Amino acid sequence: MGAGTYVVAVSGGVDSMVLLDLLRQRPGVKLIVAHYDHGIRADSAKDRKLVQAVAKKHGLSFVHEDGKLGPETSEAKARAARYKFLTDVQAASGAKAIITAHHQDDLLETAMINLLRGSGRKGLTSLSTSEELIRPLLSYSKQQVYDYAQAHALSWREDATNSDTKFLRNYIRAKILPKFSDGQRAELVILLEELRLKNHEIDNHIETLLHTQPTLDKLNRAWFIHLPHNVSKEVLYMWLRRHQVQNVTKKMIERLVAAMKTGKLGQKIDVDNKHVLKISRNYLALTHVER
């Protein structure tokens, strides 16, 4: 992470307040402190006031948005709204990247959640860092984050909903992760990193396969039909993401693979509200919906 402007997501919790304190000390780094109030908790306005006060204390730019999502909002919907806000701030400011405070416990919790949901190899390593989305605390545990906050007398807000074990993430955090010994935890982190590297290698091979296709928006139909089912799902997933198809799900992939392999000539298959697949004798073509 070099010099430049960055959007740092700060909720007011201990994780993001530690992240903000660490980043503000880095030379050449200009921060835009971005706070999204989901409007799920009645006292969430106090979070914004704390973050705003700390940003002002250190002379940092501050932006926020009131989501007003309501107390019944799902974690997935809240996350989508939060990241839309962050990407909007990044686009408006011309920032190099978004920085979030995810740490090692988040990494383990996310892997377990996605394992239980059957989200496949990508789900086990979905929480990572990249040039566009930087997560500098992934190698640090929650306890290390707390220790830093206490040692530097930082202020933060506790989210009361984090202790409600009716939510899967909170249940894993409270009931499962504490059962791991330090050695088991370290071994799991190593295994996830090894899997991340393997996933990267697999993705590179799939990219190479896609580069052998006729054009960026066409797949050779005979080639695709003869791919093993699980391989065709991986190829289709990356092909769709390459074309910025949003909200790609397992159900969508299964539906499209079946249609692409068994569909009739001339058939058009709806992908989402912006894209459609056309089946011809030799090709499977992804096109934009004609309006």
C-alpha positions, 0 to 999 in steps of 0.5 A, spaced: 500 500 500 503 506 497 502 513 497 495 516 495 488 517 497 484 511 500 477 510 502 477 507 509 471 504 512 470 506 519 464 503 523 466 505 530 467 498 532 474 497 535 476 493 529 475 499 524 478 504 530 484 501 530 485 500 523 484 508 522 489 509 528 494 505 524 493 508 517 493 515 520 500 515 522 502 512 515 506 518 511 503 519 504 497 516 505 490 521 505 484 518 508 477 519 507 473 516 513 467 513 510 461 511 515 455 507 513 449 508 518 445 501 516 439 504 521 438 497 524 440 499 531 436 505 535 443 508 537 447 507 531 447 515 530 452 515 536 457 511 532 457 516 527 458 521 532 464 518 535 467 516 528 466 524 526 469 526 532 475 522 531 476 524 524 475 531 525 481 530 531 486 528 526 484 533 520 481 527 516 475 528 511 469 525 513 463 522 509 457 518 511 450 516 509 444 514 513 441 507 510 435 507 514 435 499 512 431 497 519 432 492 524 429 486 520 435 487 515 439 481 513 446 481 513 447 480 506 443 486 504 446 490 509 453 488 506 451 490 499 448 497 501 455 498 505 459 496 499 455 500 494 456 506 499 464 505 499 464 504 492 460 510 490 465 514 495 471 511 492 468 513 485 467 520 487 473 521 490 478 518 485 481 514 491 486 508 489 482 503 493 477 501 499 480 499 506 476 495 511 478 492 518 477 485 517 481 481 521 483 473 522 477 472 526 473 474 520 477 470 515 475 464 519 468 465 521 467 467 513 470 460 511 466 456 516 459 460 514 461 459 507 463 452 508 456 450 512 452 454 506 456 449 501 459 455 497 465 451 494 472 453 493 471 460 492 467 461 499 473 458 503 477 464 501 472 469 499 475 474 504 482 476 502 486 483 500 487 485 493 489 492 490 482 494 490 479 492 496 485 492 502 484 488 508 491 490 512 489 486 518 487 479 516 494 476 519 492 479 526 487 476 531 481 479 534 485 479 541 491 483 538 486 488 535 483 489 542 490 489 545 492 495 541 486 499 542 487 498 550 494 500 549 493 506 545 487 508 549 482 508 543 475 509 544 470 505 540 463 503 540 460 496 542 455 493 537 450 489 541 447 485 536 454 482 535 452 478 541 446 475 539 447 468 537 441 467 532 445 470 527 450 464 524 456 469 524 455 470 532 454 463 533 460 461 530 464 467 533 461 465 540 461 458 540 465 455 535 472 459 534 473 459 542 474 451 542 480 451 537 486 451 541 492 456 538 495 451 535 489 448 531 487 455 529 494 457 526 493 450 522 487 452 520 489 459 517 495 456 514 490 451 510 486 457 508 492 460 505 494 454 501 487 453 499 487 461 497 494 460 493 491 453 489 484 457 488 489 463 484 492 457 480 486 454 478 483 461 476 489 462 472 488 456 468 481 458 467 483 464 464 487 461 459 482 456 457 477 463 456 483 466 452 482 460 447 475 462 445 473 465 439 472 472 442 471 475 449 463 474 448 463 467 445 464 460 447 465 454 443 459 450 444 462 443 442 467 445 447 463 447 453 458 441 452 464 436 453 467 440 459 465 436 465 460 439 469 464 442 475 469 444 470 463 448 466 460 451 472 467 454 474 468 456 467 461 459 466 462 463 473 469 466 471 466 468 464 460 471 467 464 475 472 469 478 466 462 481 463 460 484 470 454 480 471 452 481 478 449 477 483 452 470 480 449 465 485 450 457 485 442 457 482 444 461 477 450 457 474 446 451 475 440 453 471 445 456 465 450 450 465 444 446 464 440 450 459 447 452 455 448 444 454 441 442 452 438 448 449 435 448 442 439 452 436 436 459 436 434 459 444 435 465 448 436 464 455 435 470 460 441 471 465 439 477 469 436 484 467 442 486 463 444 480 459 442 474 455 445 468 452 444 466 445 445 459 443 447 458 435 450 452 432 457 453 434 457 458 439 454 460 446 454 468 445 453 473 451 449 479 449 446 485 452 439 485 453 435 489 447 431 495 450 
